[in-house]
Amino acid sequence: MKRRQWLAGAALTAVGGLWGGAVQASVFPNKTVRIVVPVAAGGSADKLGRTLSQKLTERWGQSVVVENVPGAGGSIGAAQVTKSRPDGYTLLLAGDGLALNALQGRRVPYDVEKDFSGVVKAVVNPQILVVRPDLGVSNLQQYAALLKSKPGQITLGLPGSKGSLQHLAHEMLSQRIGASPNYIAYPGGGPAALDVLGGHIDGTLITLAAVTEYVRAGKLVPIAVTTAQRSKALPNVPTVAESGFPGYAVESWQGIVAPSATPKAVVEQLNRDIVAVLQQPEISSQLEALGFTLAGGSAQQLDDTLRENLTGYAKVIAETGIQLR
């Protein structure tokens, strides 16, 4: 009898252990989460990714690491995420480049609408045109005159690659100026900004958050922001529209997406936790001081944004005849 009781107890213990393990395995996250940032370190995307990784690590008690995978306008990092297991442990810090890459005839190894599931739009942000202090220009009219006097000679850094949102934004401006710079592609905003600071190129059109500190320190000269309204982070910098080009407006976004088959419950938890992190007073004030505008919203809203980007940018490219490749 005692032996039977012992065996029954052991069996119950084993079943309980297995059941407990199953419950534990269902808890998300229970291991390291990886955020792939598809550009080089140092730019605005990298800053946002590292802010999220630090605060999510604190919230979850699990490591959240950033992995920079630059190249091909962000498509190398994006492709890596689509090939990962759809369980929420590999995420992509994405932006407008997902749609733009798909619209330019590039052989990207994924389908934007089918292979990604939106998690949350974290921020929206202006782009800003900045130049080196010794270029001799301080406003958009002077910059336009310089481009026209030296067509193709003024060097402008493009974070990401040719065909990026920054390329589209400047080509929209170039069409109205009647002259274009010599575009130089970089693997991200950080390297582009450093080359302007070092005097290797004349300027860059870049996400404002990547260069806010350099502008405030007088190391870069701000020319104009691309959004319809001025940025609260740099309120003295005019918009492109205010600077003689009415109707001009370009806004970008950054957020988190996951492989499309990621379970809905995991996506919803990721959305809730990331929104909660963004709403922490010290984080929201830190990001807004850099020039980001907090977005938030549901996972579905980010899916809607991706679809709108695909149709909206396709229309702009078709109507203007802009050559981005």
PyMOL commands that set and color helices and strands:
alter all, ss='L'
color gray80, all
select helices_A, chain A and resi 2-26+44-60+72-82+97-102+112-115+133-135+140-149+165-177+189-197+208-210+212-216+241-243+264-278+281-290+299-320
alter helices_A, ss='H'
color red, helices_A
select strands_A, chain A and resi 33-37+64-68+90-95+116-131+155-159+182-186+203-207+221-225+251-259+293-296
alter strands_A, ss='S'
color yellow, strands_A
deselect
rebuild
show_as cartoon
